[in-house]
């Protein structure tokens, strides 16, 4: 079984679409890699997979052999979304036909909601994973009431399926302006933390919207910030002259995981990742 070399499996869940679940999955993977862990990312959202685009491997070739179907990524993070959908159930193929090799953390980016797919995935993981291998779930929401209401259903789903909730992430709770030093709350704030407290689970943190992260994903450009930019109480301004190569159009061939270190969100996810690791080890 290909999961034998995987130490910890972490589901990333959301009650509805459009809350940035795949973005959170990607940044958890990058942060875990920066912390020295080997990471695999599995995208099981067949109707709208985002992970190949997040890692820039949409055109990558899939390595295939008997019982093997995987896409490699040279950053310590190995995403995959390749599967033979003719073999039911499809999630079993994802888990058993991908060669994960030695992997500290396998992050599974799931479809939004609490459909039959989720129940089947949970049942199969609980059956196929060895005791303690399924570490739990990170639940993603946005601050608005409509999102937190849906995520409450997700937390109830975790309780019913005996999946431990590692914590709740409140995404899109602010906006980091790319042209000035302001980080402004454009939506409500605090809904995710209130919900986490109601269910007695860990609140992992708030994540603002940073256009520089989107630029990094879409173009590979290293994030830069004007003087005085403060995010989560820390100055993330780009040092003078550090972005000169970008300004003159010199291509930065660094790996995504290394360029991500200059993103304002990296420091936030560093703490979130440390809390996830702590929760997994408890």
FIDOKE-849764 format. One line per 3 residues: number of its first residue (from 1); their letters; for each residue x negated, z negated, y of N, C-alpha, C, O. Coordinates in steps of 0.05 Angstrom, whole numbers. Layout:
% FIDOKE-849764
NUM = a = X,Z,Y,X,Z,Y,X,Z,Y,X,Z,Y ~ ...
//
This chain:
% FIDOKE-849764
1 = xxx = -17,0,-24,0,0,0,-17,0,25,-36,-15,26 ~ -11,17,44,-29,21,67,-29,-3,86,-47,-5,104 ~ -10,-21,83,-10,-45,101,-28,-67,92,-30,-88,105
4 = xxx = -42,-64,70,-57,-86,59,-80,-94,77,-89,-117,76 ~ -90,-75,93,-113,-82,111,-104,-90,139,-120,-94,157 ~ -77,-91,143,-67,-99,169,-63,-130,169,-50,-141,152
7 = xxx = -74,-143,189,-73,-172,190,-46,-182,201,-33,-199,190 ~ -38,-171,224,-14,-180,238,3,-157,247,-7,-137,259 ~ 29,-158,242,48,-137,251,65,-150,273,77,-171,269
10 = xxx = 67,-136,295,82,-145,318,102,-124,326,94,-101,333 ~ 128,-130,326,148,-112,336,151,-114,366,149,-136,377 ~ 156,-92,379,163,-92,408,191,-82,410,197,-59,404
13 = xxx = 209,-100,420,238,-94,420,249,-94,448,237,-106,467 ~ 271,-80,452,286,-82,477,316,-78,471,323,-64,452 ~ 333,-90,487,362,-87,483,373,-61,492,394,-53,483
16 = xxx = 359,-47,510,368,-21,521,344,-4,527,322,-14,529 ~ 350,22,531,328,40,539,322,38,568,337,27,584 ~ 299,49,575,291,51,603,279,25,615,277,23,639
19 = xxx = 271,6,598,260,-18,608,229,-18,607,217,-38,614 ~ 217,4,598,188,5,597,176,-7,572,154,-17,573 ~ 191,-6,550,181,-18,525,156,-4,515,137,-18,507
22 = xxx = 155,23,516,131,37,507,107,31,525,84,30,516 ~ 112,28,551,91,21,570,79,-6,563,55,-10,564 ~ 97,-25,557,88,-52,549,72,-51,523,52,-64,520
25 = xxx = 82,-35,503,68,-32,478,40,-21,483,21,-31,472 ~ 38,0,499,12,12,505,-7,-7,518,-30,-9,510 ~ 3,-23,537,-15,-41,551,-23,-65,534,-45,-76,537
28 = xxx = -5,-74,516,-12,-94,497,-35,-84,479,-54,-98,472 ~ -32,-59,470,-52,-47,453,-79,-45,467,-100,-53,456 ~ -79,-36,492,-104,-33,507,-116,-61,512,-141,-64,510
31 = xxx = -100,-80,518,-110,-107,524,-121,-121,499,-141,-134,500 ~ -107,-117,476,-118,-127,451,-144,-115,444,-163,-128,434 ~ -147,-89,449,-172,-75,444,-194,-86,462,-217,-90,453
34 = xxx = -188,-90,488,-207,-101,506,-215,-129,498,-238,-138,505 ~ -198,-143,485,-204,-170,475,-220,-170,449,-226,-191,438 ~ -226,-146,439,-244,-144,416,-229,-140,390,-242,-142,369
37 = xxx = -203,-135,391,-188,-131,366,-184,-102,360,-182,-85,378 ~ -182,-95,334,-175,-68,325,-144,-67,325,-131,-85,315 ~ -133,-45,335,-104,-43,340,-93,-17,330,-105,4,333
40 = xxx = -70,-18,317,-55,6,310,-28,5,325,-17,-16,329 ~ -18,29,332,8,31,345,25,50,330,17,73,325 ~ 48,41,322,67,57,307,93,61,323,106,42,330
43 = xxx = 99,87,329,123,93,344,145,102,325,142,124,313 ~ 166,86,321,188,93,303,213,102,318,235,102,306 ~ 211,108,343,233,118,359,234,149,355,223,163,372
46 = xxx = 247,158,334,246,187,328,260,204,348,252,227,352 ~ 280,193,362,295,210,381,281,212,408,286,230,423 ~ 263,194,414,248,195,439,222,181,438,217,162,453
49 = xxx = 203,191,421,177,178,419,160,182,444,159,204,455 ~ 149,160,454,133,161,478,104,155,474,87,162,491 ~ 97,142,452,69,134,447,49,157,448,28,154,460
52 = xxx = 55,180,435,35,202,436,28,210,465,5,216,471 ~ 48,210,482,43,218,510,28,195,525,10,201,541 ~ 35,170,519,21,148,533,-9,149,527,-25,142,544
55 = xxx = -16,157,503,-44,158,495,-57,185,498,-80,189,491 ~ -41,204,508,-52,231,513,-59,246,488,-79,261,488 ~ -44,243,467,-50,256,441,-27,274,432,-24,278,408
58 = xxx = -11,283,451,12,300,443,4,325,428,18,334,410 ~ -20,335,435,-29,360,422,-50,354,400,-61,373,389 ~ -54,329,394,-74,322,373,-65,331,346,-41,331,340
61 = xxx = -84,338,329,-77,346,302,-74,321,284,-87,301,289 ~ -56,323,265,-52,301,247,-69,305,222,-68,327,210 ~ -84,285,215,-100,286,190,-83,280,166,-70,259,165
64 = xxx = -81,298,148,-64,295,125,-79,297,99,-97,313,96 ~ -71,280,80,-81,280,53,-60,267,36,-41,256,47 ~ -62,268,10,-41,255,-7,-38,225,1,-57,209,-3
67 = xxx = -14,219,11,-9,191,18,-20,183,45,-19,159,52 ~ -31,202,60,-43,195,86,-32,213,108,-30,238,104 ~ -24,202,130,-16,217,153,-21,200,178,-6,181,183
70 = xxx = -42,207,193,-49,190,215,-62,207,237,-74,228,232 ~ -60,197,262,-74,209,285,-94,188,294,-87,165,298 ~ -119,196,299,-139,177,307,-143,179,337,-138,199,350
73 = xxx = -152,156,349,-156,155,378,-182,138,382,-183,116,373 ~ -202,150,396,-229,138,396,-232,115,417,-251,116,432 ~ -214,96,417,-217,74,437,-213,47,424,-212,27,438
76 = xxx = -212,46,398,-206,21,384,-176,18,380,-167,-1,367 ~ -160,37,391,-131,37,388,-123,62,372,-132,84,380 ~ -108,59,351,-101,82,334,-71,85,333,-57,72,317
79 = xxx = -59,103,350,-30,108,349,-22,129,329,-38,146,322 ~ 2,127,319,12,147,300,42,150,303,56,130,307 ~ 51,174,301,80,179,300,86,201,280,108,212,279
82 = xxx = 66,208,263,71,229,243,84,219,218,75,199,207 ~ 104,233,208,118,224,184,134,248,173,144,264,188 ~ 136,249,147,153,268,134,182,257,133,188,240,117
85 = xxx = 199,267,151,226,256,154,244,264,131,267,255,129 ~ 234,281,112,251,288,89,251,266,68,267,267,50 ~ 233,247,71,231,227,51,245,201,60,234,187,77
88 = xxx = 269,195,50,283,172,59,272,147,45,262,149,22 ~ 273,123,58,279,120,86,255,126,103,232,121,94 ~ 259,138,126,236,147,142,217,125,150,193,129,151
91 = xxx = 227,100,155,209,78,163,191,70,141,168,61,146 ~ 200,74,115,182,67,93,158,86,92,136,78,86 ~ 163,112,99,141,131,101,122,124,123,97,126,119
94 = xxx = 132,115,146,115,106,167,96,84,158,72,84,163 ~ 107,65,143,91,42,135,73,47,112,51,36,111 ~ 81,64,93,65,68,69,49,93,68,31,95,51
97 = xxx = 55,113,85,41,139,84,20,142,106,8,163,108 ~ 16,121,121,-4,121,142,-27,103,134,-23,80,127 ~ -51,114,135,-75,98,128,-85,83,152,-98,94,169
100 = xxx = -78,57,153,-85,41,177,-113,30,177,-123,22,198 ~ -126,28,154,-152,17,152,-152,-12,161,-131,-25,162 ~ -176,-22,169,-178,-50,178,-165,-53,206,-176,-42,225
103 = xxx = -143,-67,208,-128,-69,233,-120,-97,238,-106,-110,222 ~ -129,-108,261,-122,-136,268,-92,-138,275,-78,-156,266 ~ -83,-119,292,-55,-119,301,-43,-92,299,-54,-72,309
106 = xxx = -20,-90,286,-4,-66,285,20,-70,302,38,-86,295 ~ 22,-56,324,45,-58,342,65,-36,335,57,-13,333 ~ 90,-43,331,111,-24,324,130,-21,348,145,-40,354
109 = xxx = 129,2,360,147,8,383,173,18,371,175,40,360 ~ 194,3,374,220,8,361,240,22,380,236,22,405 ~ 261,35,370,282,45,387,296,22,401,296,0,391
112 = xxx = 309,28,424,324,7,438,349,-1,422,360,15,407 ~ 358,-25,427,383,-34,415,380,-50,389,357,-58,382 ~ 402,-54,376,402,-69,350,418,-53,329,438,-63,318
115 = xxx = 410,-29,325,424,-11,307,418,-17,278,403,-35,271 ~ 430,-1,260,424,-3,231,395,3,226,384,-8,206 ~ 383,20,243,354,26,239,338,0,242,319,-4,226
118 = xxx = 345,-17,261,330,-41,265,333,-60,241,314,-72,232 ~ 358,-62,231,363,-79,208,347,-70,184,335,-86,170 ~ 347,-43,179,333,-32,156,303,-36,160,289,-43,141
121 = xxx = 293,-32,184,264,-36,189,257,-65,184,236,-71,171 ~ 273,-84,194,268,-112,190,268,-119,161,250,-134,151 ~ 288,-109,146,290,-115,118,266,-105,102,255,-119,85
124 = xxx = 258,-80,109,235,-69,95,209,-83,101,192,-87,83 ~ 206,-91,126,181,-105,133,180,-132,120,160,-141,110 ~ 203,-146,119,204,-172,106,199,-170,76,188,-188,64
127 = xxx = 207,-147,64,202,-142,36,174,-134,30,162,-143,10 ~ 163,-116,46,137,-104,40,113,-120,51,92,-120,40 ~ 117,-134,73,95,-149,85,90,-174,68,108,-186,57
130 = xxx = 65,-181,67,58,-206,53,65,-230,71,69,-226,95 ~ 68,-253,60,76,-277,76,58,-281,101,34,-282,99 ~ 72,-282,124,58,-287,149,47,-262,162,38,-263,185
133 = xxx = 48,-239,148,38,-214,160,55,-204,183,45,-195,203 ~ 82,-206,180,100,-199,202,99,-223,222,113,-243,218 ~ 83,-220,243,78,-243,261,102,-249,278,107,-273,284
136 = xxx = 118,-229,286,141,-233,303,145,-210,322,136,-188,318 ~ 160,-216,343,169,-195,362,164,-203,391,167,-226,398 ~ 156,-183,406,155,-186,436,179,-171,446,183,-147,440
139 = xxx = 196,-184,462,221,-173,472,217,-166,501,208,-182,517 ~ 225,-141,509,221,-131,536,248,-128,550,267,-118,539 ~ 249,-138,575,273,-135,591,265,-128,620,241,-130,627
142 = xxx = 284,-120,636,280,-118,665,297,-141,677,313,-153,664 ~ 293,-146,703,306,-170,715,336,-168,718,350,-189,719 ~ 347,-144,719,376,-141,724,393,-153,702,385,-154,679
145 = xxx = 417,-163,710,435,-176,691,443,-158,668,446,-167,646 ~ 447,-131,674,456,-113,653,434,-111,631,441,-107,607 ~ 409,-113,638,387,-111,619,385,-137,603,382,-137,579
148 = xxx = 386,-160,617,383,-185,603,406,-190,584,403,-203,564 ~ 430,-181,591,453,-184,573,448,-169,547,455,-180,526 ~ 437,-145,548,431,-131,524,409,-144,508,409,-143,483
151 = xxx = 389,-155,522,367,-168,508,376,-193,494,364,-201,474 ~ 396,-207,505,407,-230,491,416,-222,463,413,-238,444 ~ 427,-198,460,435,-188,434,411,-184,416,412,-189,392
154 = xxx = 389,-175,428,364,-171,413,353,-197,403,343,-199,381 ~ 354,-218,420,345,-244,411,363,-256,389,353,-268,370 ~ 389,-251,391,407,-259,369,400,-244,344,402,-255,322
157 = xxx = 393,-218,347,386,-202,323,361,-214,310,360,-215,285 ~ 342,-223,325,318,-235,314,324,-261,299,313,-266,278 ~ 342,-276,311,350,-301,297,364,-295,270,358,-308,251
160 = xxx = 381,-275,270,396,-268,245,378,-257,224,383,-261,200 ~ 357,-242,232,339,-230,213,314,-246,207,296,-237,193 ~ 313,-270,218,291,-289,214,264,-277,224,243,-283,212
163 = xxx = 265,-261,246,241,-251,258,234,-270,282,250,-274,300 ~ 210,-281,281,202,-300,302,198,-285,328,186,-264,329 ~ 208,-296,350,204,-284,377,178,-296,389,177,-320,394
166 = xxx = 159,-279,393,133,-288,404,135,-293,434,121,-309,445 ~ 154,-280,447,158,-284,475,173,-261,488,178,-240,476 ~ 181,-265,513,196,-246,529,180,-237,553,167,-253,567
169 = xxx = 179,-211,557,165,-199,580,186,-188,599,204,-173,591 ~ 184,-196,625,202,-185,645,188,-163,660,169,-167,675 ~ 196,-138,654,182,-114,665,196,-104,691,220,-110,695
172 = xxx = 182,-89,706,192,-76,731,203,-97,751,224,-92,763 ~ 189,-119,754,200,-139,772,188,-137,801,194,-153,818 ~ 173,-116,806,162,-112,833,150,-84,834,151,-69,814
175 = xxx = 139,-76,857,128,-50,861,102,-52,877,101,-63,899 ~ 80,-42,865,54,-42,878,51,-16,893,48,5,882 ~ 52,-18,920,50,6,937,23,18,935,3,4,938
178 = xxx = 21,44,929,-5,57,927,-19,62,954,-42,70,955 ~ -4,59,976,-14,66,1002,-20,42,1020,-33,45,1041 ~ -10,19,1013,-15,-5,1029,-21,-28,1010,-24,-24,986
181 = xxx = -22,-52,1020,-30,-75,1004,-7,-91,994,-10,-113,984 ~ 18,-80,996,41,-96,989,50,-93,960,48,-71,949 ~ 58,-115,948,72,-115,922,99,-127,927,101,-151,931
184 = xxx = 120,-110,926,147,-119,935,166,-120,912,167,-102,895 ~ 183,-140,911,204,-142,892,226,-122,900,239,-126,921 ~ 231,-102,884,252,-82,891,277,-87,874,299,-76,881
187 = xxx = 274,-102,853,297,-110,837,300,-140,838,284,-153,852 ~ 319,-151,824,321,-180,822,297,-190,806,282,-175,794 ~ 293,-216,807,270,-228,793,279,-254,780,296,-268,790
190 = xxx = 268,-259,756,273,-285,743,292,-284,720,294,-304,706 ~ 307,-262,717,327,-261,696,315,-264,668,327,-277,651 ~ 292,-252,664,279,-254,638,270,-283,631,272,-291,608
193 = xxx = 260,-296,651,251,-324,646,275,-342,640,273,-359,623 ~ 297,-339,655,321,-355,650,331,-350,622,338,-369,607 ~ 331,-325,613,340,-318,586,322,-331,565,332,-341,545
196 = xxx = 296,-329,570,277,-341,551,281,-371,548,281,-382,526 ~ 286,-384,571,291,-413,570,317,-419,556,318,-439,541 ~ 337,-402,560,363,-407,546,360,-406,516,373,-421,501
199 = xxx = 342,-388,506,338,-385,477,315,-403,466,310,-403,442 ~ 302,-417,484,280,-434,475,256,-419,465,242,-428,447 ~ 251,-395,477,227,-379,469,208,-377,493,215,-383,515
202 = xxx = 184,-369,487,163,-368,507,168,-345,527,175,-323,519 ~ 165,-351,553,165,-330,573,137,-321,578,120,-337,586 ~ 131,-295,573,103,-286,573,94,-277,601,70,-279,607
205 = xxx = 113,-269,619,105,-261,646,121,-238,657,137,-225,644 ~ 116,-234,683,129,-212,698,110,-190,704,86,-194,710 ~ 119,-165,701,103,-141,705,114,-124,727,137,-115,724
208 = xxx = 100,-119,748,110,-101,769,106,-72,761,91,-66,742 ~ 119,-54,776,114,-25,772,90,-18,788,88,-22,812 ~ 70,-6,775,46,3,789,42,33,785,36,42,763
211 = xxx = 47,49,805,44,78,803,17,87,793,14,108,782 ~ -4,70,799,-31,77,790,-33,78,760,-49,93,749 ~ -18,60,746,-18,61,717,-6,87,707,-16,99,688
214 = xxx = 16,96,720,28,122,713,9,145,718,8,164,701 ~ -5,144,740,-25,165,746,-47,165,725,-56,186,716 ~ -56,142,717,-76,139,696,-66,153,670,-81,167,657
217 = xxx = -42,147,662,-31,158,637,-27,189,639,-34,203,621 ~ -17,198,662,-10,226,665,-35,244,670,-36,266,660 ~ -54,234,686,-77,250,694,-104,240,685,-124,254,686
220 = xxx = -105,215,676,-131,203,668,-147,193,691,-170,185,687 ~ -136,193,716,-150,184,739,-152,153,739,-132,140,735 ~ -176,143,745,-181,115,746,-165,102,769,-166,113,791
223 = xxx = -151,80,765,-135,68,787,-152,58,810,-174,47,806 ~ -143,62,834,-156,52,858,-135,39,876,-112,48,876 ~ -143,19,892,-124,4,909,-137,0,937,-161,-5,939
226 = xxx = -120,2,958,-130,-3,985,-138,-32,989,-129,-50,974 ~ -154,-37,1009,-164,-64,1015,-140,-83,1020,-121,-76,1033 ~ -143,-107,1009,-122,-127,1013,-100,-127,992,-81,-144,994
229 = xxx = -101,-109,972,-80,-108,952,-81,-133,934,-102,-138,921 ~ -60,-148,933,-59,-173,917,-36,-171,897,-13,-166,905 ~ -42,-174,872,-22,-173,851,-25,-199,834,-47,-205,824
232 = xxx = -3,-213,831,-3,-237,815,-23,-257,825,-36,-271,810 ~ -26,-258,852,-43,-277,865,-73,-270,865,-89,-286,873 ~ -80,-246,855,-108,-238,853,-113,-213,869,-97,-194,868
235 = xxx = -135,-212,884,-142,-188,899,-153,-167,880,-172,-171,866 ~ -139,-144,879,-147,-122,861,-157,-98,877,-158,-76,866 ~ -165,-102,902,-175,-81,919,-198,-67,906,-215,-80,893
238 = xxx = -199,-41,908,-222,-26,897,-246,-29,915,-244,-24,939 ~ -269,-37,904,-293,-41,921,-300,-15,936,-296,7,925 ~ -311,-18,960,-319,5,976,-338,23,961,-358,13,950
241 = xxx = -332,49,960,-350,68,947,-345,71,917,-356,90,905 ~ -329,53,905,-325,55,876,-309,79,868,-311,88,845 ~ -292,89,886,-275,112,879,-286,139,889,-271,158,890
244 = xxx = -311,139,898,-322,164,910,-321,187,890,-315,210,899 ~ -328,182,865,-327,204,846,-300,216,843,-297,240,840 ~ -279,199,843,-252,209,841,-245,226,865,-232,247,863
247 = xxx = -254,217,889,-246,231,914,-258,259,916,-245,276,927 ~ -281,263,904,-293,289,906,-287,306,881,-297,328,878 ~ -269,296,864,-260,312,842,-277,312,818,-275,329,800
250 = xxx = -296,292,816,-313,291,792,-297,279,769,-285,257,772 ~ -296,293,747,-280,283,725,-292,258,712,-316,257,706 ~ -275,239,709,-283,214,696,-277,216,666,-254,216,658
253 = xxx = -298,218,650,-294,222,621,-292,196,606,-293,196,581 ~ -290,173,620,-288,148,606,-263,146,589,-243,160,594 ~ -264,129,569,-241,125,552,-218,112,567,-223,97,586
256 = xxx = -194,117,559,-170,105,572,-173,74,573,-167,62,593 ~ -182,62,551,-183,33,549,-203,22,570,-199,0,580 ~ -223,37,577,-243,28,597,-232,32,626,-236,15,643
259 = xxx = -219,54,631,-207,59,657,-184,39,663,-179,32,686 ~ -170,31,642,-148,13,645,-157,-14,657,-142,-28,670 ~ -182,-21,653,-193,-47,663,-191,-48,694,-189,-70,705
262 = xxx = -190,-25,707,-188,-24,736,-159,-24,746,-155,-24,770 ~ -140,-24,728,-112,-24,735,-103,-52,743,-112,-72,731 ~ -86,-55,763,-77,-81,772,-62,-96,750,-62,-120,749
265 = xxx = -50,-81,731,-34,-94,710,-51,-105,688,-42,-121,672 ~ -77,-97,687,-94,-106,665,-98,-136,665,-98,-149,644 ~ -101,-147,689,-104,-176,691,-80,-191,682,-82,-212,669
268 = xxx = -56,-180,688,-31,-193,679,-28,-191,649,-21,-211,636 ~ -34,-168,638,-32,-165,609,-54,-180,594,-50,-186,570 ~ -76,-185,607,-96,-201,594,-85,-229,587,-90,-239,565
271 = xxx = -71,-241,606,-59,-267,601,-36,-265,581,-34,-282,563 ~ -19,-245,584,3,-241,565,-8,-238,536,2,-249,518 ~ -29,-222,534,-41,-217,507,-53,-243,496,-50,-248,472
274 = xxx = -66,-259,512,-76,-284,503,-54,-302,493,-57,-316,473 ~ -31,-302,507,-8,-318,498,4,-307,472,13,-323,456 ~ 4,-281,469,15,-269,444,-3,-276,421,6,-284,400
277 = xxx = -30,-274,425,-48,-282,404,-45,-311,396,-45,-318,373 ~ -42,-328,417,-37,-357,412,-12,-362,396,-12,-378,377 ~ 9,-347,403,35,-350,389,33,-341,360,44,-353,342
280 = xxx = 18,-319,355,14,-308,328,0,-328,311,6,-331,287 ~ -20,-341,322,-36,-360,307,-24,-387,302,-34,-403,286 ~ -2,-392,315,12,-418,311,26,-420,285,39,-440,278
//
